[in-house]
Structure formats: C-alpha cells, structure tokens
Amino acid sequence: MTTSQGSTPHDTTPPTTKRALIVRGGWAGHQPVETTDSFVPFLTGHGYEVRVEESTAVYADADYLAGVDVIVQTVTMSTIEGEELRGLIAAVAGGTGLAGWHGGIADSFRSSSEYLQLIGGQFASHPAKAAPDELVGEAADNFVRHTIDIVPGRADHPIVAGLADFELTTEQYWVLSDDYNDVLATTTVATHDHTAWQRPITCPAVWTRQWGQGRVFVSTPGHDLAVVEDPNVRTIIERGILWASR
C-alpha cells in the first residue's frame, strides 16, 4: 500500500463489529476444546472477533462482558464463584447472548440455583440403553437411539425452520425445566421393565429463553464432536448462536 506524503497508513480491512466469547472447561469427556474450536471458523466467517477463555474468571469482568454480543459456553460439572455468576447474569440481562449445548450449558454449575434459573433447564439423567446387568461400564452404555422431535407449533422458528424430526444415537438428556422456556424441540425418554419411571417422559431438547434484554439458547444434543457435527445438530447450534447474539 502506498500513501501520499504526510498521510498515515490505514487498515483497509472492514472493522469487526461483533464480539464472541467462548468459555470452556469442566469435564473433558464432553470435548470442550474440540467442540468449541469447530465453531470458531463459523463465528469468524460471520464477522465475529472471537476470544477464548479456559475458565469462568472472565465473567467477573463487567466492562468487557458489556461489549460481548454472544457467549458460547461449554463448561460441564464445574463450579463458579459468586462474582463470576453475578457478572454472567448481569451481562445476559443487559443484552449479551448466551448459547451452548449438552452438559456444557445444562449441567455446568449444579450447586447454583441462580444459574439454573438463568438457563431454564438442568440435566437430571441420561438413561442407559440396557438393563443394569447388561452394561459394560463404558460411556457408550448411555448412548441410545432416540428422536429429536421439532415442536409443530414452533416449526417456523428461525432456529429449526425447515428441519424435520431426526434421530441420534448418543446420550438422551432428561432435563428438569420450567414453562418460561420457548421449547423448539423435545425428546421422549422410553420406559422399560428395569426403569423406575413407569411411563414415557417428554423433555425439552432445544429451547430458548429471554432473560432481561438477553437471549439464552440451549441444545441438549451435543455430547461430543461427533454429535455436534451431525448436520441437524450443527444447523441448530449455529442458528442458535446467531439467534442469541445481541
């Protein structure tokens, strides 16, 4: 690039106007690094400047969070400090979007009722695929074939528009939730002779939630990289991140 005498060079790259924060950690079995890394090209391709943090400490930085458009969180079975949690809740209430999948958002901080209220659903169980005496003690014991059913009345929502019901073989989340959620898809947990529950249980599988000025998006499918790369799951998560963004 050349400039006239007396002028100063300038960057001709279009300015980045959006910021995404990836917060990851917790149980390694959910592949928080691999799954979140797989979404970085998608985010940068949509004009986001991406920052990655390996802990929730960043949630205590109120000034920074105020300028974040969307947080993508994948932190499973962890803990969070009070100041960090208050910072996260305040940021979402102020308009910062929050998006995530599986235990990285629906089983992040079991000891916090305030977090549960923000998210709107808490992992309770993932039923095994066979009777207890048939299990072999591996993660795959909990991989069952099940259907993700798009809620007919929400089929025009931008996160699930054009998608049909689809099947997965992975953990099927039984979640505890409330009716403030806008449920876009459900899954029905079967009952068997060896289960304590005596009828099928339908749980939300994909939902959104408005919190103050901010939007929350949750997809319970997303156990590992193989699941988030399923075309249906991938589409839902990508759309969910964009929907949640400020």
N, C-alpha and C positions, 0 to 999 in steps of 0.2 A: 504494500500500500504506500502511495506517495502522498505527501501533504504540501501545501503551499507554505512559503516562508512565513514564520510567525504563528502558524497554526499548530495545534496539538493533535497527535494521533487519537483516533477514537475507535471504539469497538463497534463494528457493523452488525454483530450478532443481535438478533431481536432479544429484548430483555425478557427474562423469565419472570412471569407474574404470579406463579403459583408455587407453593411450598408443600412438600410431603415429608412427613417424619415417620420413619419405620422404627418401631421399638420392638425388640425381640429378645427372647431368652427363655428361662424356665426349662422344663423337661425336654431333653434333647431328642426324645423319641418322636416328637412331632416335627422334627427337622425345621426349626425356626429360621435357621440361616438359609438353607436351601430353598425353602418355600418363598421367603421374602425376597431373596436375590432374584428369583424367577420373575418377580413383578417389577423390578427396577426398570428394565427396558420399556415396559408398558407405561410406567409413570413418566419417564423422561420423554418418551415419544408423545405424550400428551401435554408436554410443556411444564412439567414439574421439576423443580430443583429438589433433589432427594437427599435427606440426611438420615443416616442410620445410627441408632444407639443400641448398645448391648445391655442396657439396664433402664429402669424406670426413673432414674435420678433426674432426667431431663424434664419430667413432669413438674418439678418444683420451680422451673424457670418460667415464670408467668409472662415476662416480657417476650421471650422467644415464642412461647406457645400462642400468644396473641396473634402472631403473624403466620401461623401454620394453617394451611387450608384443610389438610386431612392427615390424620394419624392412622397408620396401618400397624396394628398391634398383634404380635404373635408371642405371647408370654403365657406359659402353661404351669399351673400348680406352683405358683410363686407367692411372694409376699410384697407388700407395698407400704412405704412409710406414709404417715398421715399427711405430711406436707405435700408429698407427691400425688396422693389421691385427690386431695383438695384442689391441687393445681390442674389435674386432668379434668375433674368435674367442672371446674370454673371455665376451663378452656372450651369444653363442649357446649356448656350453657351460653358461652359468648359467641359461638358460631363455628368453632373448629369441628370438622367432621371426624368421626371415629369409625373405623372399619376393621373387620377381622374375621377369622374363620376358626372353627373347631375349638379345641381347648385353649387356643391362643387368645381367645376373647371370651368364651363361655365357661372357662374353667381357670381363670387367671389368678384370682385372689379370693379363695374360698372363705377367708375369715372376715371379709368386708361386706357388710350388708349395704353400705352406700354404693359400692361398686356394682353389686347385684341390681340395685335399683336403677342405676345408670344404664346397664346393659339390657336388663329385662328378661334374662334367662340364665339359669345356672345348670351346668352339667350335673346329672344325678347318677347315670349309669350308661354303659353300653352292653346290652345283653350278649351273652355268649351264644355261639352257633350250635352248641350241643349240650347234652346233659353233663353235669359236673364230672362224672366218672369217665367221660369220653374226651375230656380236654387234655392237651399235652403240655400246657404251661408256656405257650408262646403267644406273642401278640396276635397272631392270626386266629387264635381261639375266639376273638371278638370281632372277626371280620365276617359279617353276614350279608347275604344278598337281600337288598331291600329297595323300596321305591321311594323316590322323592316326588311328591305329588304337588303340582302347581295348583294353588287355590283358584278355582274357576272365577270367582268374583274379583280377583286381583291379577288376572292373566294379562291385562293391558298395562300393568306397572312397568316402567322402563327397565327395571332390573330383570324381569322374567318375560317380557314381551316376546312372543314368537317361539318360546320354548315349550316343549311338551313334557309330560311326566317322564322320568328316566330312572334307570336302575344303577345301583352301585354295589360293589362288594367291598365293604370297609366297616369301620365302626359306625353303628347306628346310635346316635345320641338320643337318650331320654333326657329331656330338659324340664326343669321346673320354671314356669313363666307366668306372666300376668296378661290381662287383656288390654293393656296400654300399647302392646306391640301391634304393628301392622304386619300380619303374617302373610307372606307371599307363597310359601311352600310348606308342606307338612310331611311327616313320615309316620307310619303306623307300626308300632312295636308289637310283634305277634306274641301270643301266649302259647305255652306248651305244657305238657304234663309235669315237667320238672320246675316250672316257674311259679313264684309265689303269687303273681298277679293272675287274675282269673278271666280277664277279657283283654282284647287288644287295646293299646293305648296310643292315641294320636298326639304327636308333639310337633311344635313348630320346628322347621328345619332351616328356613330362611325368613328373616324378619327385619324390619326397620323400626326405628323409634326416634321420636322427636324429643330432644331434651334442651329446653330453653330455645336458643337460636340455632342449636347444633343438631346434626343428624347422626344417628347411630345405625350401622349396618352389621348384621351378623349372618354368617353361613355356618351351620354346624358341619356339613361335609367339608373335609379339608385335612384329614388325618396326617397326610404326608405329601411329598412332592408328587407321587403318582396320582393321588386323588385330586390335587389342585390342577393337575394337567389334564384331567378329564375335560373334554370340550364343554360340557354343560356346566360343570363346576367352575371352570375357568371363566366362562362368559358371565356367570352370576357374580363372581367375585370382582372381576374387572368393572362390570357395570355398577356393582355396589360401592366400590371405592369412588368412582366418579359421582355417583348419586349423593354419597355422604359428604363429598368435598364442599367446602364453603362456596 
